[in-house]
């Protein structure tokens, strides 16, 4: 009798298996992206095999974002969590701890060509010196910042060893895409060929984008390549494409520019003869408008730094964002 019961149980399991397997194969990989730019890169790699939840959405500021209970639930349920790293997401460790997730948290800047906040001329592989960074006063995950520790360069408030805005160089975005493909392959081996194929096709688009931006900036006269933005988000764009960006705020929008910072920047603008000034989609335009008023430089438009626009805006994808920024800068300087 016991054997019959076991057999009946075994048969019922076998009967259920096809349905369960079909359900499992039809279920997409659950991917959480920390902010909108990473979400767009992941969509291009994952295609219709993944479902993406974005924590900090279009026009959102990840520097000051406060997670919600629904975010913890999404992270808890995720198969993969994709983040920038380099202390960009100040909320991240708290959120991961609160969620209790077992999903891998993948830092997409690993292996990228990253810039130190201090001595920005130095490039470092993002996989290097992580332990060293953790010993600093402004180490990863720290929420308390000393805004007074460095005024040697107007407006540069350093919030960690490295500048986190690595995606502003298309070359680094290619590293993000490779890391995304590797992470998705690790979580879904059956989809790996698809992820790699999607990544290769998207990388070709990124390489063309990189060439287009270089050509666009090359047409701007050398003495017209100094511009002003709201916060220090464009150092990678500067290093990759040959522009000079000045900013009243540091690398994090958490730090407010002091009156001395703004006065020093206005003095620097007059001496360096900046050609254009821009607001950012994630920051209050008041500071930029004040500097524009005091220097007589016209506001040349909006640049997208740390977030995409919404679907109806001019920067709803990473490629559109980078094109928009390059074209907006060129148009403001050339007057066309």
SEGUKE-595629 format. One record per atom (N, C-alpha, C): x, y, z. Coordinates in steps of 0.02 Angstrom, whole numbers, plus 50000, padded with zeros to 5 digits. Example, Ala and Ser with C-alpha at 12.3 -4.5 7.8 and 13.67 -1.06 7.14 Angstrom:
<rs>
506604971650390/506154977550390/506604983550390/506424988850354/506844994750357/506455000250394/
</rs>
This chain:
<rs>
500424993950000/500005000050000/500435006250000/500965006050042/501415011750046/501755013049979/501955007449945/502275008049880/501805011149829/501165009149831/500665011849785/500585019349795/500585021349859/500515028449875/501115032349848/501705029249857/502305032549831/502275033249756/502035027949723/501995027949650/501505033249626/500925033549660/500415038549642/500705045549650/501075046449704/501385052949716/501885054549661/502275049449643/502795050349591/502475052149524/501915048449507/501565049749444/501285056849443/501005058949500/500725065749501/501265071049491/501865069649519/502415074349509/502615074649435/502665068649405/502845068349334/502335072049291/501685071049309/501155074349272/501205081849276/501395084349335/501435091549345/502065094649314/502575090549304/503215093249282/503185097249217/502855094849164/502845098849102/502565105849112/502015106249150/501715112849162/502185117349202/502505114349253/502965118349294/503565120549253/503815115949211/504395117749169/504215123149119/503615122549090/503395127649042/503335134349075/503065134249137/502995140549174/503675143549189/504155139249208/504815141749226/505175144549165/505095141149108/505455143449047/505145149949021/504495150849035/504165156949009/504285162949055/504535161549114/504615167049163/505265170749149/505195177349141/505785181349126/506235182249187/506865183849173/507345185449226/507135192049258/507125192249324/506935198449359/507565202449373/507615208249342/508215212449347/508025219149379/508395221149430/508305227749460/508895232149438/508745238049411/509255242949393/509215248749441/509785251149465/509775256349516/509515262949490/509635264549426/509375270849399/509275270249323/508975275449294/508695274849226/509205273349172/509805275849177/510305274749125/510505267349123/510615264449181/510775257249184/510185253149158/509575255149174/508985251449151/508965251249075/509125256849042/509115257048969/509655252548940/510255252748968/510785248348943/510585241048951/510275239349008/510065232449021/509525230148973/509065234648956/508535232948908/508825231048840/509355234648820/509665233248756/510015226448755/510255224248813/510585217748817/510085212148830/509615213348875/509155208048896/508585206848849/508385212148812/507825211348766/507205208848801/506845204248768/506205201948796/506275196048843/506895194348862/507005188948910/507015191548983/507025198148991/507075200849059/506495205749074/506325206149138/505865211249163/506275215849208/506245222349194/506675227149231/506255231449277/506495232049338/506235236949386/506775242249396/506595248649387/507075254149395/506935257649461/507445258249503/507345261349569/507285268949563/507775272249533/507765279549524/507595280849451/506995283349439/506735283849371/506975289949333/506675291249274/506855296949233/506835303549272/507335307749260/507405314349293/507495313749369/507645307749394/507745306849466/508485307649484/508605309549546/509285310849570/509485305349619/509915300749596/510125295049638/510555297249697/510865303249692/511285305649747/510875306549812/510245308549805/509845310149864/509225305749871/509195300349831/508605296049830/508515292449897/507885292049919/507715288249979/507285282249958/507525276149969/507145270249948/506475269549982/506005266249948/505335265049973/505265257549988/504765255650027/504655248550040/504575244349976/504265247249925/504185243549862/504865242049829/505355246449841/506025245249815/506345239249849/506265238849915/506535233149952/506215226649929/505575226849914/505225220949890/505495218849822/505615223749778/505875222149711/506575219149715/507005221949758/507685219449766/507665212449797/507215211349845/507155204749876/506965199349825/506565201249776/506295196549727/506735195949664/507265199849660/507665200249599/508105194149589/508245192749526/508755187749508/509435191049501/509445197349479/510065201149470/509925208349489/510395211549524/510345218749539/510945222149506/510805226849461/511315230449423/511395237449451/512015239149471/512135245749500/512765248849469/512845255249480/513425258749454/514055257149495/513985257849562/514565257249606/514915263849613/515525263749640/515925269849652/515545274749697/515135272049743/514775275949792/514255280649761/514055279349699/513555283649668/512875282949703/512685276749718/512045275449749/512145275149825/512105280949857/512215281249929/511725277149969/511145275749940/510615272149975/510695264549969/511155262249928/511155255349905/511245250149961/511755251050003/511895245950053/511325245150102/511025250750122/510445250550167/509875246550135/509765247850071/509215244550036/509345237050029/509955235250010/510125228150002/510055224450069/510295227650123/510245224650189/509515223750210/509115228850198/508405228650218/508025223350178/508215222350116/507855217650073/508015210350088/508615209150114/508825202250125/508915198250062/509025201650006/509065198249941/509655193449937/509555188149899/510095183349885/510375184649815/510095189449780/510325190849711/511015193949710/511415192449659/512065195949653/511955203349639/512345207549672/512335214749660/512955216349618/512845218049554/513385218649506/513565225949494/514185227849510/514415234649498/514675235249426/514335239149386/514485239349314/515105243349296/515365247249344/515975251049330/516605246649336/516535240449361/517125236049368/517455235049300/518115236349298/518485235549236/518475241749192/518095246849213/518055252949173/518655257449186/518725262549144/519265267449151/519005273149194/519125272649259/518825277549306/519315282849327/519045288549346/519435294449365/519425295349440/519995296949469/520005298749540/519715305749549/519385306849605/519125313449619/519685318449631/520215316249661/520785320649675/521325318849625/521565323949587/522045322649534/521695319149477/521205322449448/520765319249398/521125317049335/521765319149328/522125317049268/522305309649271/522235306449330/522425299449336/521835294949320/521955289849280/521455284849263/521605278549302/521095274949323/521195268649359/520675263649335/520895257349333/520405252049320/519955251649381/519295251249368/518815251449423/518865245449470/519195240149448/519275234449491/519845235149540/520265240449531/520855241349573/520705245549634/521105244749685/521145249249743/520495249949782/520065244949777/519435245449813/519545245549888/520015241349910/520135241149982/520415247750007/520845250749967/521125257149988/520585262349998/520085262449952/519545267349956/519135266550019/519105260450045/518685259250103/518985262050167/519615263850164/519925266650224/519875274150229/519575277350179/519535284650178/518945287050220/518975293450238/518415296450277/517765296150239/517815296250172/517215296450130/517125289750096/517175284450133/517185277750105/516495275550083/516475269950046/515855267350017/515325266450071/514725268650054/514165267750099/514095273150152/514605277250162/514565282450214/514065287750195/513635289550241/513115294550225/513285301450251/513815301950293/514005308450320/514585311250280/514505317250256/515005320350214/515255326850244/515905327750241/516215334050262/516265338550202/515845343650199/515815347950141/516345353450142/516755353550195/517235359050201/517945356850187/518055350550168/518735347950171/519165349850111/518885352450057/519305354150000/518995359749959/519275365549965/519045371249925/519605373649879/520095369349867/520655371349824/520435372349753/519915368849732/519635369749665/518905371449674/518705377149650/518025379749664/517505374549649/517115372849699/516535368549688/516685361149687/517295358949695/517435351749693/517395348749763/516825345949781/516745342649846/516805335249833/517295332049861/517435325049844/517045320349890/516685315649859/516255311149898/516485303949887/517125302649895/517385296049884/518005296549841/518355291049835/518995291249800/518915292349725/518375289649697/518285289949624/517665293949605/517695297049547/517115300349517/516645294849490/516015294749513/515585289149493/515255289749424/515295295649392/514895296849331/515215293949268/515435287649272/515845284649220/515475283849153/514815283349155/514425282349094/514465288349046/514715294149071/514755300049028/515315299348976/515695293948979/516145291948925/515835285848892/515735286148826/515415280448792/515855274148797/516515275148800/516965269448809/516805265648873/516645269248926/516455265848988/515775262648983/515315265648946/514655262548936/514735255748903/515235255048859/515365248548828/515565243348881/515955245648932/516125241148987/515505239249027/515055244049039/514435242549074/514055236949036/514015237648970/513635232848930/513945225948934/514595225548932/514935218948939/514775215949007/514805220049059/514665217549127/513945215349134/513485218949102/512775217049103/512685210249069/512985209449011/512925203048975/513195197249017/513775198349049/514065193149091/513605191449150/513305196649180/512865195549238/512225191749218/511945193549160/511335190149137/511485182949117/512065181949086/512265175049067/512345170649129/512635173549182/512745169749244/512075167749276/511575172049268/510925170749299/510455166649255/510595166549191/510145163249142/510565160449085/510855154549098/511315151649049/510965150148983/510335148348985/509965146848923/509905152848877/509915158748907/509845164848867/510505168048848/511055164748865/511705168048858/511865170048786/511715165648739/511865167348668/511475173548647/510855173948670/510435179848654/510735186148684/510935185748747/511215191648781/511855193948746/512275189248728/512905191048696/512785194048627/512315191248590/512145193848524/511855200948529/511405201948576/511115208648587/511655213548607/512105211348651/512635215848675/513095217748617/513275213048574/513705214548516/513385219648470/512735218748457/512385223348412/512355230348443/512245230748508/512205237248542/512895240448547/513415236448558/514095239148561/514275242648496/514055239848440/514185243048375/513865249948371/513265250548399/512925257148401/513305261948446/513565259448502/513935263648548/514585266148515/514915261848478/515535263848445/515405269348394/514835268848358/514655274148311/514485280648348/514135280048405/513975285848446/514615289348469/515105285548492/515735288348515/516075292248459/516085289448400/516385292848342/516015299248325/515345299048329/514935305048313/515065310648363/515115309048428/515245314248478/515935317348467/516435313148453/517105315748441/517115320548381/516745318648329/516705322948269/516355329548285/515825329148325/515445335148343/515875340048384/516225337448434/516655341748475/517245344448436/517505340448390/518085342548350/517925348848308/517285349848293/517095355648252/517035362048294/517085361448361/517055367348405/517755370248412/517855376748401/518535379748408/518815378448478/519465377248481/519805375548544/519675380748598/519665387148579/519585392448630/518865393448652/518415389248627/517705389948645/517455383748683/517905379748709/517715373348737/517655373248813/517595379148844/517485379448917/516755381048930/516415376748967/515695377648980/515555376349054/514965378449077/514765377849147/514145373549153/514155368949202/513555364949218/513405365449293/512845362549313/512625363249383/513075359649433/513245353249419/513685349649465/514185345549425/514685343149460/515275340049429/515115333149401/514685332649350/514495326149324/514825324549257/515215329149231/515445328349162/516205327649154/516555325649208/517275324749201/517465319449150/517055314149146/517205308849097/517095311349026/516565315249016/516435318148951/517025322748932/517255326548981/517825331148970/518445327248948/518605321948984/519215318148969/519155314348903/518555311948887/518475307948826/518435312248763/518155318248770/517985322048710/518305329048705/518675331148756/519075337248748/518715343748762/518245343748809/517925349948831/518155351248903/518055357448927/518195359148997/517535361049030/517365357549084/516745358849121/516915361949188/516585367449205/516625370549271/515945369649305/515955368749372/515315367649407/515345370449477/514795373749499/514775376449567/514675371149621/514405365249603/514305359949651/514815354449639/514905350149688/515375344549681/515085338849642/515385332849651/515155327049613/514495324349638/514275326549697/513635324549723/513195330749731/512565330149711/512105335749720/511915336749793/512135332249837/512015333149909/512395339249936/512965340849904/513365346349929/513145352849897/512965357749937/512755364149910/513345368749902/513355372349847/513905376949835/513855382849883/514415384549914/514425390249959/514475396749919/514355402349952/514415408849919/515125409749892/515625407349931/516315407949910/516445403749847/516145397749844/516215393549785/515945397049723/515345399949731/515015403249674/515425409349652/515665413249701/516065419149684/516715417149648/517025411749672/517645409349641/517505406949570/516935403649560/516775401249493/516635406949446/516275412049470/516135417949428/516785421249407/517265421749453/517915424649437/518275420349385/518235413649394/518565409149347/518245409549278/517575410149277/517215410649213/517445416849175/517515422449211/517725428649178/518445428049151/518865424649190/519565423849168/519625418849110/519255413249115/519305407949063/518845409149004/518425414249010/517955415848955/517545409748934/517145407248980/516705401548964/516235403448908/516095398548865/515695399948805/514955398548815/514765394448864/514065392848873/513955390148944/513325390648966/513145388149032/512495384149026/512445378649063/511875374149055/511575372249123/510915371149123/510595368049180/510595360549170/510475356749224/510415349449218/509715347349236/509515341649208/508825339449220/508705337449293/509245336049331/509135333549400/509255338949452/509455345049432/509625350049483/509215356349477/509165360149531/508825366549532/509205371549489/508875374949442/509235379449397/509445386049428/509255387249492/509365393849523/510095396049520/510555391449539/511265393149540/511525395049471/511345391049422/511565392349353/511295399049329/510665400349345/510365406649324/510715412649357/510925411849420/511285417149455/511955418449420/512315413049405/512975413849372/512885416849302/512375414549267/512245417349200/512115424849204/511715426749254/511535433749263/512155438049278/512595435449321/513175439349342/513745439449292/513745434649246/514295434449196/514065436449127/513395436949118/513145438749052/513145433049001/513285426949024/513265421148979/512555418448976/512315417248915/511635414748906/511595407348924/511045405348957/510935398248971/510795394648905/511205389548891/511175386248825/510715380348820/510355378748874/509895373148872/510005368448930/509705362448924/509725357448977/510165351548955/510625349548999/511015343548988/510765338049035/510825331949012/510605326149052/511225322649078/511285322449145/511895319949176/511805313149209/511375312949260/511315306949302/510665303149290/510255305449243/509615302149231/509385303649160/509015299049132/508695300149067/508095304749075/507845307149019/507195310649020/506645305449019/506025307749027/505465303049019/505385301548944/504915297148928/504855294648860/504725300148809/504405305548831/504235311048784/504805316148777/505335315348816/505895320148816/506415318448764/506935322648759/507455321848707/507995316848726/507965313948786/508505309548809/508225303448844/507765300048810/507415294348842/507815287848838/508365287848800/508825282148798/509535284748810/509985280248825/510685282248836/510975285548773/510855282348715/511125285048653/510835291948638/510175292648648/509865299248637/510125304448685/510255302348748/510525307048798/511205309648778/511645305248758/512325307348740/512315311648676/511905309848628/511835313948567/511555320748584/511035320848626/510725327248645/511235331848679/511615329048726/512105333148762/512625336148714/512895331948671/513405334348623/513125339648576/512515338448551/512215343148504/512015349648538/511775349148601/511575355148638/512185359448653/512725356348673/513345360148686/513585363548622/513605359848568/513855362748505/513405368548482/512755367548486/512285372748464/512345379148505/512425378248571/512485384148616/513125388048601/513665384548588/514305387848576/514315391148507/514055387548457/514075390148389/513525395248375/513015395348421/512465400048413/511955397848363/511985391448343/511495388948294/511045383748326/
</rs>
